[in-house]
Amino acid sequence: MSGRCELFCAIVLAILIPPLGVCLRHGCCTTEFFICLLLTILGYIPGIIYALYAIIFIDQDRFRRDYYQQLE
């Protein structure tokens, strides 16, 4: 249940302040965050579209699994 609430909060924040929603979902020093920040600076609507894409479709756990498998 907390996963759904977390996702809902990230989506609401992505609509209001796109980089903040991406920051909560993926972290503040990630490629997704900086792309969203740049798109939001260039135009608010492209920032919202990318933030929603990054929150809903990009699987953050897949990148972590790949990283930890490389370390082994």
Predicted model as a PDB file, atoms N, CA, C, CB and O in Angstrom, pLDDT in the B-factor column:
MODEL        1                                                                  
ATOM      1  N   MET A   1       0.813  -1.187   0.000  1.00 40.00           N  
ATOM      2  CA  MET A   1       0.000   0.000   0.000  1.00 40.00           C  
ATOM      3  C   MET A   1       0.862   1.258   0.000  1.00 40.00           C  
ATOM      4  CB  MET A   1      -0.928  -0.006   1.193  1.00 40.00           C  
ATOM      5  O   MET A   1       0.508   2.249  -0.639  1.00 40.00           O  
ATOM      6  N   SER A   2       1.986   1.229   0.708  1.00 52.00           N  
ATOM      7  CA  SER A   2       2.835   2.419   0.749  1.00 52.00           C  
ATOM      8  C   SER A   2       3.461   2.701  -0.609  1.00 52.00           C  
ATOM      9  CB  SER A   2       3.927   2.255   1.801  1.00 52.00           C  
ATOM     10  O   SER A   2       3.759   3.853  -0.922  1.00 52.00           O  
ATOM     11  N   GLY A   3       3.662   1.673  -1.414  1.00 77.00           N  
ATOM     12  CA  GLY A   3       4.197   1.880  -2.751  1.00 77.00           C  
ATOM     13  C   GLY A   3       3.253   2.669  -3.622  1.00 77.00           C  
ATOM     14  O   GLY A   3       3.685   3.522  -4.398  1.00 77.00           O  
ATOM     15  N   ARG A   4       1.949   2.393  -3.503  1.00 83.00           N  
ATOM     16  CA  ARG A   4       0.962   3.137  -4.277  1.00 83.00           C  
ATOM     17  C   ARG A   4       0.875   4.580  -3.812  1.00 83.00           C  
ATOM     18  CB  ARG A   4      -0.403   2.472  -4.177  1.00 83.00           C  
ATOM     19  O   ARG A   4       0.765   5.491  -4.632  1.00 83.00           O  
ATOM     20  N   CYS A   5       0.922   4.792  -2.516  1.00 86.00           N  
ATOM     21  CA  CYS A   5       0.859   6.143  -1.964  1.00 86.00           C  
ATOM     22  C   CYS A   5       2.096   6.943  -2.379  1.00 86.00           C  
ATOM     23  CB  CYS A   5       0.739   6.095  -0.423  1.00 86.00           C  
ATOM     24  O   CYS A   5       1.999   8.120  -2.729  1.00 86.00           O  
ATOM     25  N   GLU A   6       3.243   6.296  -2.335  1.00 84.00           N  
ATOM     26  CA  GLU A   6       4.484   6.944  -2.746  1.00 84.00           C  
ATOM     27  C   GLU A   6       4.430   7.329  -4.227  1.00 84.00           C  
ATOM     28  CB  GLU A   6       5.686   6.021  -2.478  1.00 84.00           C  
ATOM     29  O   GLU A   6       4.845   8.424  -4.606  1.00 84.00           O  
ATOM     30  N   LEU A   7       3.921   6.432  -5.048  1.00 85.00           N  
ATOM     31  CA  LEU A   7       3.793   6.711  -6.473  1.00 85.00           C  
ATOM     32  C   LEU A   7       2.805   7.845  -6.722  1.00 85.00           C  
ATOM     33  CB  LEU A   7       3.352   5.455  -7.224  1.00 85.00           C  
ATOM     34  O   LEU A   7       3.061   8.716  -7.554  1.00 85.00           O  
ATOM     35  N   PHE A   8       1.686   7.842  -6.013  1.00 89.00           N  
ATOM     36  CA  PHE A   8       0.692   8.900  -6.167  1.00 89.00           C  
ATOM     37  C   PHE A   8       1.272  10.264  -5.775  1.00 89.00           C  
ATOM     38  CB  PHE A   8      -0.549   8.588  -5.319  1.00 89.00           C  
ATOM     39  O   PHE A   8       1.064  11.251  -6.480  1.00 89.00           O  
ATOM     40  N   CYS A   9       1.989  10.318  -4.667  1.00 88.00           N  
ATOM     41  CA  CYS A   9       2.604  11.571  -4.227  1.00 88.00           C  
ATOM     42  C   CYS A   9       3.645  12.061  -5.232  1.00 88.00           C  
ATOM     43  CB  CYS A   9       3.249  11.390  -2.851  1.00 88.00           C  
ATOM     44  O   CYS A   9       3.731  13.258  -5.508  1.00 88.00           O  
ATOM     45  N   ALA A  10       4.428  11.141  -5.774  1.00 87.00           N  
ATOM     46  CA  ALA A  10       5.430  11.523  -6.771  1.00 87.00           C  
ATOM     47  C   ALA A  10       4.762  12.058  -8.031  1.00 87.00           C  
ATOM     48  CB  ALA A  10       6.329  10.327  -7.118  1.00 87.00           C  
ATOM     49  O   ALA A  10       5.268  13.006  -8.632  1.00 87.00           O  
ATOM     50  N   ILE A  11       3.639  11.476  -8.446  1.00 90.00           N  
ATOM     51  CA  ILE A  11       2.929  11.955  -9.633  1.00 90.00           C  
ATOM     52  C   ILE A  11       2.340  13.345  -9.390  1.00 90.00           C  
ATOM     53  CB  ILE A  11       1.813  10.968 -10.029  1.00 90.00           C  
ATOM     54  O   ILE A  11       2.421  14.214 -10.258  1.00 90.00           O  
ATOM     55  N   VAL A  12       1.753  13.556  -8.221  1.00 93.00           N  
ATOM     56  CA  VAL A  12       1.197  14.875  -7.906  1.00 93.00           C  
ATOM     57  C   VAL A  12       2.299  15.928  -7.881  1.00 93.00           C  
ATOM     58  CB  VAL A  12       0.460  14.844  -6.553  1.00 93.00           C  
ATOM     59  O   VAL A  12       2.126  17.024  -8.413  1.00 93.00           O  
ATOM     60  N   LEU A  13       3.427  15.600  -7.267  1.00 91.00           N  
ATOM     61  CA  LEU A  13       4.546  16.540  -7.251  1.00 91.00           C  
ATOM     62  C   LEU A  13       5.126  16.749  -8.642  1.00 91.00           C  
ATOM     63  CB  LEU A  13       5.632  16.050  -6.309  1.00 91.00           C  
ATOM     64  O   LEU A  13       5.609  17.838  -8.952  1.00 91.00           O  
ATOM     65  N   ALA A  14       5.086  15.726  -9.480  1.00 91.00           N  
ATOM     66  CA  ALA A  14       5.591  15.858 -10.846  1.00 91.00           C  
ATOM     67  C   ALA A  14       4.738  16.818 -11.652  1.00 91.00           C  
ATOM     68  CB  ALA A  14       5.637  14.497 -11.534  1.00 91.00           C  
ATOM     69  O   ALA A  14       5.241  17.490 -12.553  1.00 91.00           O  
ATOM     70  N   ILE A  15       3.461  16.890 -11.341  1.00 94.00           N  
ATOM     71  CA  ILE A  15       2.596  17.833 -12.045  1.00 94.00           C  
ATOM     72  C   ILE A  15       2.824  19.255 -11.529  1.00 94.00           C  
ATOM     73  CB  ILE A  15       1.114  17.432 -11.881  1.00 94.00           C  
ATOM     74  O   ILE A  15       2.820  20.206 -12.311  1.00 94.00           O  
ATOM     75  N   LEU A  16       3.021  19.403 -10.227  1.00 94.00           N  
ATOM     76  CA  LEU A  16       3.221  20.735  -9.653  1.00 94.00           C  
ATOM     77  C   LEU A  16       4.651  21.246  -9.860  1.00 94.00           C  
ATOM     78  CB  LEU A  16       2.893  20.713  -8.165  1.00 94.00           C  
ATOM     79  O   LEU A  16       4.856  22.353 -10.359  1.00 94.00           O  
ATOM     80  N   ILE A  17       5.632  20.431  -9.473  1.00 94.00           N  
ATOM     81  CA  ILE A  17       7.055  20.783  -9.599  1.00 94.00           C  
ATOM     82  C   ILE A  17       7.770  19.554 -10.151  1.00 94.00           C  
ATOM     83  CB  ILE A  17       7.681  21.243  -8.206  1.00 94.00           C  
ATOM     84  O   ILE A  17       8.197  18.694  -9.380  1.00 94.00           O  
ATOM     85  N   PRO A  18       7.906  19.457 -11.462  1.00 93.00           N  
ATOM     86  CA  PRO A  18       8.418  18.215 -12.079  1.00 93.00           C  
ATOM     87  C   PRO A  18       9.742  17.687 -11.522  1.00 93.00           C  
ATOM     88  CB  PRO A  18       8.587  18.437 -13.530  1.00 93.00           C  
ATOM     89  O   PRO A  18       9.824  16.488 -11.253  1.00 93.00           O  
ATOM     90  N   PRO A  19      10.780  18.502 -11.333  1.00 93.00           N  
ATOM     91  CA  PRO A  19      12.031  17.917 -10.824  1.00 93.00           C  
ATOM     92  C   PRO A  19      11.914  17.324  -9.417  1.00 93.00           C  
ATOM     93  CB  PRO A  19      13.110  18.964 -10.823  1.00 93.00           C  
ATOM     94  O   PRO A  19      12.626  16.377  -9.084  1.00 93.00           O  
ATOM     95  N   LEU A  20      11.030  17.870  -8.603  1.00 92.00           N  
ATOM     96  CA  LEU A  20      10.874  17.357  -7.244  1.00 92.00           C  
ATOM     97  C   LEU A  20      10.277  15.952  -7.245  1.00 92.00           C  
ATOM     98  CB  LEU A  20       9.994  18.299  -6.421  1.00 92.00           C  
ATOM     99  O   LEU A  20      10.698  15.099  -6.463  1.00 92.00           O  
ATOM    100  N   GLY A  21       9.305  15.706  -8.113  1.00 90.00           N  
ATOM    101  CA  GLY A  21       8.736  14.365  -8.214  1.00 90.00           C  
ATOM    102  C   GLY A  21       9.757  13.341  -8.665  1.00 90.00           C  
ATOM    103  O   GLY A  21       9.796  12.222  -8.152  1.00 90.00           O  
ATOM    104  N   VAL A  22      10.588  13.726  -9.630  1.00 91.00           N  
ATOM    105  CA  VAL A  22      11.634  12.817 -10.118  1.00 91.00           C  
ATOM    106  C   VAL A  22      12.696  12.616  -9.037  1.00 91.00           C  
ATOM    107  CB  VAL A  22      12.284  13.370 -11.421  1.00 91.00           C  
ATOM    108  O   VAL A  22      13.235  11.519  -8.888  1.00 91.00           O  
ATOM    109  N   CYS A  23      12.989  13.660  -8.297  1.00 89.00           N  
ATOM    110  CA  CYS A  23      13.975  13.560  -7.214  1.00 89.00           C  
ATOM    111  C   CYS A  23      13.519  12.573  -6.147  1.00 89.00           C  
ATOM    112  CB  CYS A  23      14.221  14.937  -6.583  1.00 89.00           C  
ATOM    113  O   CYS A  23      14.323  11.789  -5.642  1.00 89.00           O  
ATOM    114  N   LEU A  24      12.250  12.605  -5.805  1.00 87.00           N  
ATOM    115  CA  LEU A  24      11.749  11.677  -4.792  1.00 87.00           C  
ATOM    116  C   LEU A  24      11.774  10.231  -5.274  1.00 87.00           C  
ATOM    117  CB  LEU A  24      10.336  12.058  -4.393  1.00 87.00           C  
ATOM    118  O   LEU A  24      11.987   9.313  -4.482  1.00 87.00           O  
ATOM    119  N   ARG A  25      11.560  10.031  -6.551  1.00 85.00           N  
ATOM    120  CA  ARG A  25      11.490   8.669  -7.095  1.00 85.00           C  
ATOM    121  C   ARG A  25      12.868   8.089  -7.420  1.00 85.00           C  
ATOM    122  CB  ARG A  25      10.630   8.660  -8.347  1.00 85.00           C  
ATOM    123  O   ARG A  25      13.126   6.916  -7.151  1.00 85.00           O  
ATOM    124  N   HIS A  26      13.760   8.914  -8.002  1.00 85.00           N  
ATOM    125  CA  HIS A  26      15.035   8.400  -8.503  1.00 85.00           C  
ATOM    126  C   HIS A  26      16.256   8.945  -7.774  1.00 85.00           C  
ATOM    127  CB  HIS A  26      15.158   8.712  -9.952  1.00 85.00           C  
ATOM    128  O   HIS A  26      17.342   8.383  -7.910  1.00 85.00           O  
ATOM    129  N   GLY A  27      16.113  10.010  -7.013  1.00 84.00           N  
ATOM    130  CA  GLY A  27      17.244  10.626  -6.341  1.00 84.00           C  
ATOM    131  C   GLY A  27      17.617  11.939  -7.002  1.00 84.00           C  
ATOM    132  O   GLY A  27      17.219  12.218  -8.133  1.00 84.00           O  
ATOM    133  N   CYS A  28      18.393  12.745  -6.275  1.00 87.00           N  
ATOM    134  CA  CYS A  28      18.673  14.104  -6.753  1.00 87.00           C  
ATOM    135  C   CYS A  28      19.914  14.207  -7.636  1.00 87.00           C  
ATOM    136  CB  CYS A  28      18.831  15.021  -5.582  1.00 87.00           C  
ATOM    137  O   CYS A  28      20.107  15.240  -8.278  1.00 87.00           O  
ATOM    138  N   CYS A  29      20.735  13.217  -7.693  1.00 87.00           N  
ATOM    139  CA  CYS A  29      21.942  13.290  -8.516  1.00 87.00           C  
ATOM    140  C   CYS A  29      21.921  12.236  -9.612  1.00 87.00           C  
ATOM    141  CB  CYS A  29      23.192  13.120  -7.650  1.00 87.00           C  
ATOM    142  O   CYS A  29      22.938  11.603  -9.893  1.00 87.00           O  
ATOM    143  N   THR A  30      20.768  12.053 -10.225  1.00 86.00           N  
ATOM    144  CA  THR A  30      20.642  11.060 -11.289  1.00 86.00           C  
ATOM    145  C   THR A  30      20.441  11.757 -12.629  1.00 86.00           C  
ATOM    146  CB  THR A  30      19.472  10.093 -11.002  1.00 86.00           C  
ATOM    147  O   THR A  30      20.116  12.943 -12.692  1.00 86.00           O  
ATOM    148  N   THR A  31      20.637  11.006 -13.677  1.00 89.00           N  
ATOM    149  CA  THR A  31      20.437  11.529 -15.019  1.00 89.00           C  
ATOM    150  C   THR A  31      18.990  11.944 -15.239  1.00 89.00           C  
ATOM    151  CB  THR A  31      20.848  10.494 -16.055  1.00 89.00           C  
ATOM    152  O   THR A  31      18.723  12.961 -15.879  1.00 89.00           O  
ATOM    153  N   GLU A  32      18.061  11.165 -14.712  1.00 89.00           N  
ATOM    154  CA  GLU A  32      16.645  11.496 -14.875  1.00 89.00           C  
ATOM    155  C   GLU A  32      16.316  12.846 -14.258  1.00 89.00           C  
ATOM    156  CB  GLU A  32      15.771  10.413 -14.251  1.00 89.00           C  
ATOM    157  O   GLU A  32      15.557  13.627 -14.833  1.00 89.00           O  
ATOM    158  N   PHE A  33      16.881  13.123 -13.093  1.00 92.00           N  
ATOM    159  CA  PHE A  33      16.616  14.395 -12.427  1.00 92.00           C  
ATOM    160  C   PHE A  33      17.144  15.563 -13.244  1.00 92.00           C  
ATOM    161  CB  PHE A  33      17.240  14.408 -11.034  1.00 92.00           C  
ATOM    162  O   PHE A  33      16.444  16.560 -13.422  1.00 92.00           O  
ATOM    163  N   PHE A  34      18.369  15.454 -13.742  1.00 94.00           N  
ATOM    164  CA  PHE A  34      18.957  16.568 -14.483  1.00 94.00           C  
ATOM    165  C   PHE A  34      18.267  16.783 -15.830  1.00 94.00           C  
ATOM    166  CB  PHE A  34      20.444  16.324 -14.697  1.00 94.00           C  
ATOM    167  O   PHE A  34      18.122  17.922 -16.274  1.00 94.00           O  
ATOM    168  N   ILE A  35      17.844  15.708 -16.478  1.00 94.00           N  
ATOM    169  CA  ILE A  35      17.080  15.865 -17.717  1.00 94.00           C  
ATOM    170  C   ILE A  35      15.763  16.574 -17.435  1.00 94.00           C  
ATOM    171  CB  ILE A  35      16.821  14.494 -18.377  1.00 94.00           C  
ATOM    172  O   ILE A  35      15.366  17.472 -18.178  1.00 94.00           O  
ATOM    173  N   CYS A  36      15.093  16.178 -16.372  1.00 94.00           N  
ATOM    174  CA  CYS A  36      13.827  16.802 -16.005  1.00 94.00           C  
ATOM    175  C   CYS A  36      14.031  18.266 -15.634  1.00 94.00           C  
ATOM    176  CB  CYS A  36      13.176  16.047 -14.844  1.00 94.00           C  
ATOM    177  O   CYS A  36      13.223  19.115 -16.011  1.00 94.00           O  
ATOM    178  N   LEU A  37      15.084  18.568 -14.911  1.00 94.00           N  
ATOM    179  CA  LEU A  37      15.375  19.944 -14.536  1.00 94.00           C  
ATOM    180  C   LEU A  37      15.621  20.807 -15.765  1.00 94.00           C  
ATOM    181  CB  LEU A  37      16.582  19.997 -13.608  1.00 94.00           C  
ATOM    182  O   LEU A  37      15.110  21.924 -15.852  1.00 94.00           O  
ATOM    183  N   LEU A  38      16.392  20.303 -16.704  1.00 96.00           N  
ATOM    184  CA  LEU A  38      16.674  21.034 -17.934  1.00 96.00           C  
ATOM    185  C   LEU A  38      15.400  21.258 -18.756  1.00 96.00           C  
ATOM    186  CB  LEU A  38      17.711  20.280 -18.768  1.00 96.00           C  
ATOM    187  O   LEU A  38      15.161  22.359 -19.254  1.00 96.00           O  
ATOM    188  N   LEU A  39      14.594  20.215 -18.892  1.00 95.00           N  
ATOM    189  CA  LEU A  39      13.347  20.360 -19.647  1.00 95.00           C  
ATOM    190  C   LEU A  39      12.377  21.313 -18.960  1.00 95.00           C  
ATOM    191  CB  LEU A  39      12.686  19.002 -19.836  1.00 95.00           C  
ATOM    192  O   LEU A  39      11.646  22.037 -19.636  1.00 95.00           O  
ATOM    193  N   THR A  40      12.357  21.325 -17.644  1.00 95.00           N  
ATOM    194  CA  THR A  40      11.481  22.245 -16.919  1.00 95.00           C  
ATOM    195  C   THR A  40      11.945  23.680 -17.085  1.00 95.00           C  
ATOM    196  CB  THR A  40      11.426  21.881 -15.435  1.00 95.00           C  
ATOM    197  O   THR A  40      11.122  24.590 -17.187  1.00 95.00           O  
ATOM    198  N   ILE A  41      13.247  23.893 -17.114  1.00 96.00           N  
ATOM    199  CA  ILE A  41      13.767  25.242 -17.340  1.00 96.00           C  
ATOM    200  C   ILE A  41      13.437  25.710 -18.751  1.00 96.00           C  
ATOM    201  CB  ILE A  41      15.289  25.284 -17.106  1.00 96.00           C  
ATOM    202  O   ILE A  41      13.080  26.870 -18.957  1.00 96.00           O  
ATOM    203  N   LEU A  42      13.554  24.811 -19.719  1.00 95.00           N  
ATOM    204  CA  LEU A  42      13.258  25.169 -21.110  1.00 95.00           C  
ATOM    205  C   LEU A  42      11.764  25.341 -21.364  1.00 95.00           C  
ATOM    206  CB  LEU A  42      13.811  24.114 -22.044  1.00 95.00           C  
ATOM    207  O   LEU A  42      11.370  26.143 -22.210  1.00 95.00           O  
ATOM    208  N   GLY A  43      10.942  24.606 -20.650  1.00 92.00           N  
ATOM    209  CA  GLY A  43       9.500  24.709 -20.812  1.00 92.00           C  
ATOM    210  C   GLY A  43       8.818  23.837 -19.775  1.00 92.00           C  
ATOM    211  O   GLY A  43       9.220  22.696 -19.544  1.00 92.00           O  
ATOM    212  N   TYR A  44       7.799  24.375 -19.161  1.00 93.00           N  
ATOM    213  CA  TYR A  44       7.139  23.671 -18.053  1.00 93.00           C  
ATOM    214  C   TYR A  44       6.455  22.378 -18.508  1.00 93.00           C  
ATOM    215  CB  TYR A  44       6.111  24.588 -17.395  1.00 93.00           C  
ATOM    216  O   TYR A  44       6.549  21.355 -17.828  1.00 93.00           O  
ATOM    217  N   ILE A  45       5.779  22.420 -19.637  1.00 94.00           N  
ATOM    218  CA  ILE A  45       5.039  21.241 -20.133  1.00 94.00           C  
ATOM    219  C   ILE A  45       5.985  20.092 -20.490  1.00 94.00           C  
ATOM    220  CB  ILE A  45       4.194  21.621 -21.369  1.00 94.00           C  
ATOM    221  O   ILE A  45       5.706  18.958 -20.100  1.00 94.00           O  
ATOM    222  N   PRO A  46       7.099  20.325 -21.216  1.00 95.00           N  
ATOM    223  CA  PRO A  46       8.019  19.207 -21.458  1.00 95.00           C  
ATOM    224  C   PRO A  46       8.587  18.613 -20.170  1.00 95.00           C  
ATOM    225  CB  PRO A  46       9.157  19.663 -22.345  1.00 95.00           C  
ATOM    226  O   PRO A  46       8.838  17.410 -20.101  1.00 95.00           O  
ATOM    227  N   GLY A  47       8.791  19.443 -19.156  1.00 95.00           N  
ATOM    228  CA  GLY A  47       9.257  18.947 -17.865  1.00 95.00           C  
ATOM    229  C   GLY A  47       8.237  18.027 -17.209  1.00 95.00           C  
ATOM    230  O   GLY A  47       8.599  17.001 -16.633  1.00 95.00           O  
ATOM    231  N   ILE A  48       6.958  18.396 -17.295  1.00 95.00           N  
ATOM    232  CA  ILE A  48       5.898  17.552 -16.729  1.00 95.00           C  
ATOM    233  C   ILE A  48       5.814  16.227 -17.476  1.00 95.00           C  
ATOM    234  CB  ILE A  48       4.536  18.278 -16.781  1.00 95.00           C  
ATOM    235  O   ILE A  48       5.713  15.167 -16.859  1.00 95.00           O  
ATOM    236  N   ILE A  49       5.854  16.289 -18.792  1.00 95.00           N  
ATOM    237  CA  ILE A  49       5.750  15.063 -19.596  1.00 95.00           C  
ATOM    238  C   ILE A  49       6.895  14.111 -19.273  1.00 95.00           C  
ATOM    239  CB  ILE A  49       5.748  15.398 -21.105  1.00 95.00           C  
ATOM    240  O   ILE A  49       6.672  12.919 -19.066  1.00 95.00           O  
ATOM    241  N   TYR A  50       8.127  14.635 -19.228  1.00 94.00           N  
ATOM    242  CA  TYR A  50       9.259  13.762 -18.923  1.00 94.00           C  
ATOM    243  C   TYR A  50       9.201  13.253 -17.488  1.00 94.00           C  
ATOM    244  CB  TYR A  50      10.571  14.498 -19.159  1.00 94.00           C  
ATOM    245  O   TYR A  50       9.540  12.098 -17.231  1.00 94.00           O  
ATOM    246  N   ALA A  51       8.777  14.098 -16.552  1.00 94.00           N  
ATOM    247  CA  ALA A  51       8.691  13.662 -15.157  1.00 94.00           C  
ATOM    248  C   ALA A  51       7.702  12.511 -15.006  1.00 94.00           C  
ATOM    249  CB  ALA A  51       8.280  14.833 -14.254  1.00 94.00           C  
ATOM    250  O   ALA A  51       7.987  11.537 -14.309  1.00 94.00           O  
ATOM    251  N   LEU A  52       6.556  12.616 -15.646  1.00 93.00           N  
ATOM    252  CA  LEU A  52       5.580  11.526 -15.578  1.00 93.00           C  
ATOM    253  C   LEU A  52       6.136  10.264 -16.223  1.00 93.00           C  
ATOM    254  CB  LEU A  52       4.266  11.933 -16.260  1.00 93.00           C  
ATOM    255  O   LEU A  52       5.939   9.162 -15.709  1.00 93.00           O  
ATOM    256  N   TYR A  53       6.829  10.421 -17.347  1.00 93.00           N  
ATOM    257  CA  TYR A  53       7.459   9.264 -17.998  1.00 93.00           C  
ATOM    258  C   TYR A  53       8.498   8.629 -17.073  1.00 93.00           C  
ATOM    259  CB  TYR A  53       8.118   9.684 -19.334  1.00 93.00           C  
ATOM    260  O   TYR A  53       8.531   7.408 -16.920  1.00 93.00           O  
ATOM    261  N   ALA A  54       9.342   9.453 -16.461  1.00 91.00           N  
ATOM    262  CA  ALA A  54      10.408   8.933 -15.603  1.00 91.00           C  
ATOM    263  C   ALA A  54       9.843   8.247 -14.368  1.00 91.00           C  
ATOM    264  CB  ALA A  54      11.351  10.058 -15.187  1.00 91.00           C  
ATOM    265  O   ALA A  54      10.388   7.241 -13.913  1.00 91.00           O  
ATOM    266  N   ILE A  55       8.771   8.774 -13.828  1.00 90.00           N  
ATOM    267  CA  ILE A  55       8.201   8.195 -12.609  1.00 90.00           C  
ATOM    268  C   ILE A  55       7.460   6.899 -12.902  1.00 90.00           C  
ATOM    269  CB  ILE A  55       7.259   9.191 -11.939  1.00 90.00           C  
ATOM    270  O   ILE A  55       7.572   5.934 -12.146  1.00 90.00           O  
ATOM    271  N   ILE A  56       6.710   6.872 -13.987  1.00 88.00           N  
ATOM    272  CA  ILE A  56       5.849   5.721 -14.253  1.00 88.00           C  
ATOM    273  C   ILE A  56       6.569   4.605 -14.994  1.00 88.00           C  
ATOM    274  CB  ILE A  56       4.648   6.154 -15.045  1.00 88.00           C  
ATOM    275  O   ILE A  56       6.376   3.435 -14.667  1.00 88.00           O  
ATOM    276  N   PHE A  57       7.389   4.933 -15.981  1.00 88.00           N  
ATOM    277  CA  PHE A  57       7.913   3.903 -16.871  1.00 88.00           C  
ATOM    278  C   PHE A  57       9.361   3.482 -16.620  1.00 88.00           C  
ATOM    279  CB  PHE A  57       7.798   4.372 -18.253  1.00 88.00           C  
ATOM    280  O   PHE A  57       9.737   2.371 -16.994  1.00 88.00           O  
ATOM    281  N   ILE A  58      10.171   4.313 -16.011  1.00 84.00           N  
ATOM    282  CA  ILE A  58      11.572   3.949 -15.792  1.00 84.00           C  
ATOM    283  C   ILE A  58      11.674   3.187 -14.478  1.00 84.00           C  
ATOM    284  CB  ILE A  58      12.496   5.214 -15.779  1.00 84.00           C  
ATOM    285  O   ILE A  58      11.312   3.704 -13.420  1.00 84.00           O  
ATOM    286  N   ASP A  59      12.168   1.958 -14.553  1.00 73.00           N  
ATOM    287  CA  ASP A  59      12.274   1.084 -13.383  1.00 73.00           C  
ATOM    288  C   ASP A  59      13.599   1.359 -12.682  1.00 73.00           C  
ATOM    289  CB  ASP A  59      12.163  -0.421 -13.789  1.00 73.00           C  
ATOM    290  O   ASP A  59      14.658   0.991 -13.189  1.00 73.00           O  
ATOM    291  N   GLN A  60      13.545   1.999 -11.528  1.00 65.00           N  
ATOM    292  CA  GLN A  60      14.762   2.339 -10.804  1.00 65.00           C  
ATOM    293  C   GLN A  60      15.465   1.119 -10.239  1.00 65.00           C  
ATOM    294  CB  GLN A  60      14.448   3.297  -9.694  1.00 65.00           C  
ATOM    295  O   GLN A  60      16.690   1.125 -10.114  1.00 65.00           O  
ATOM    296  N   ASP A  61      14.735   0.084  -9.897  1.00 66.00           N  
ATOM    297  CA  ASP A  61      15.350  -1.107  -9.318  1.00 66.00           C  
ATOM    298  C   ASP A  61      16.168  -1.882 -10.339  1.00 66.00           C  
ATOM    299  CB  ASP A  61      14.285  -2.006  -8.727  1.00 66.00           C  
ATOM    300  O   ASP A  61      17.128  -2.560  -9.973  1.00 66.00           O  
ATOM    301  N   ARG A  62      15.804  -1.791 -11.610  1.00 63.00           N  
ATOM    302  CA  ARG A  62      16.557  -2.509 -12.640  1.00 63.00           C  
ATOM    303  C   ARG A  62      17.991  -1.990 -12.708  1.00 63.00           C  
ATOM    304  CB  ARG A  62      15.871  -2.367 -14.016  1.00 63.00           C  
ATOM    305  O   ARG A  62      18.926  -2.779 -12.841  1.00 63.00           O  
ATOM    306  N   PHE A  63      18.173  -0.672 -12.619  1.00 60.00           N  
ATOM    307  CA  PHE A  63      19.510  -0.097 -12.674  1.00 60.00           C  
ATOM    308  C   PHE A  63      20.324  -0.478 -11.439  1.00 60.00           C  
ATOM    309  CB  PHE A  63      19.428   1.423 -12.803  1.00 60.00           C  
ATOM    310  O   PHE A  63      21.529  -0.712 -11.537  1.00 60.00           O  
ATOM    311  N   ARG A  64      19.678  -0.539 -10.292  1.00 61.00           N  
ATOM    312  CA  ARG A  64      20.389  -0.932  -9.079  1.00 61.00           C  
ATOM    313  C   ARG A  64      20.814  -2.389  -9.144  1.00 61.00           C  
ATOM    314  CB  ARG A  64      19.519  -0.693  -7.849  1.00 61.00           C  
ATOM    315  O   ARG A  64      21.922  -2.735  -8.734  1.00 61.00           O  
ATOM    316  N   ARG A  65      19.924  -3.257  -9.666  1.00 63.00           N  
ATOM    317  CA  ARG A  65      20.287  -4.675  -9.794  1.00 63.00           C  
ATOM    318  C   ARG A  65      21.464  -4.839 -10.746  1.00 63.00           C  
ATOM    319  CB  ARG A  65      19.083  -5.506 -10.290  1.00 63.00           C  
ATOM    320  O   ARG A  65      22.386  -5.602 -10.459  1.00 63.00           O  
ATOM    321  N   ASP A  66      21.446  -4.131 -11.883  1.00 61.00           N  
ATOM    322  CA  ASP A  66      22.531  -4.228 -12.837  1.00 61.00           C  
ATOM    323  C   ASP A  66      23.841  -3.746 -12.226  1.00 61.00           C  
ATOM    324  CB  ASP A  66      22.206  -3.428 -14.088  1.00 61.00           C  
ATOM    325  O   ASP A  66      24.894  -4.338 -12.463  1.00 61.00           O  
ATOM    326  N   TYR A  67      23.778  -2.681 -11.445  1.00 59.00           N  
ATOM    327  CA  TYR A  67      24.991  -2.134 -10.835  1.00 59.00           C  
ATOM    328  C   TYR A  67      25.577  -3.118  -9.836  1.00 59.00           C  
ATOM    329  CB  TYR A  67      24.696  -0.794 -10.147  1.00 59.00           C  
ATOM    330  O   TYR A  67      26.782  -3.367  -9.847  1.00 59.00           O  
ATOM    331  N   TYR A  68      24.745  -3.676  -8.979  1.00 62.00           N  
ATOM    332  CA  TYR A  68      25.247  -4.597  -7.963  1.00 62.00           C  
ATOM    333  C   TYR A  68      25.712  -5.925  -8.574  1.00 62.00           C  
ATOM    334  CB  TYR A  68      24.167  -4.857  -6.918  1.00 62.00           C  
ATOM    335  O   TYR A  68      26.604  -6.566  -8.020  1.00 62.00           O  
ATOM    336  N   GLN A  69      25.138  -6.346  -9.689  1.00 64.00           N  
ATOM    337  CA  GLN A  69      25.593  -7.557 -10.351  1.00 64.00           C  
ATOM    338  C   GLN A  69      26.970  -7.343 -10.960  1.00 64.00           C  
ATOM    339  CB  GLN A  69      24.594  -7.990 -11.425  1.00 64.00           C  
ATOM    340  O   GLN A  69      27.765  -8.280 -11.026  1.00 64.00           O  
ATOM    341  N   GLN A  70      27.264  -6.124 -11.406  1.00 63.00           N  
ATOM    342  CA  GLN A  70      28.575  -5.841 -11.964  1.00 63.00           C  
ATOM    343  C   GLN A  70      29.648  -5.856 -10.891  1.00 63.00           C  
ATOM    344  CB  GLN A  70      28.568  -4.505 -12.673  1.00 63.00           C  
ATOM    345  O   GLN A  70      30.805  -6.169 -11.171  1.00 63.00           O  
ATOM    346  N   LEU A  71      29.275  -5.520  -9.668  1.00 63.00           N  
ATOM    347  CA  LEU A  71      30.254  -5.500  -8.576  1.00 63.00           C  
ATOM    348  C   LEU A  71      30.656  -6.881  -8.113  1.00 63.00           C  
ATOM    349  CB  LEU A  71      29.708  -4.733  -7.415  1.00 63.00           C  
ATOM    350  O   LEU A  71      31.736  -7.056  -7.549  1.00 63.00           O  
ATOM    351  N   GLU A  72      29.805  -7.863  -8.340  1.00 61.00           N  
ATOM    352  CA  GLU A  72      30.086  -9.226  -7.862  1.00 61.00           C  
ATOM    353  C   GLU A  72      31.098  -9.931  -8.703  1.00 61.00           C  
ATOM    354  CB  GLU A  72      28.834 -10.038  -7.825  1.00 61.00           C  
ATOM    355  O   GLU A  72      31.437 -11.082  -8.426  1.00 61.00           O  
TER     356      GLU A  72                                                      
ENDMDL                                                                          
END                                                                             
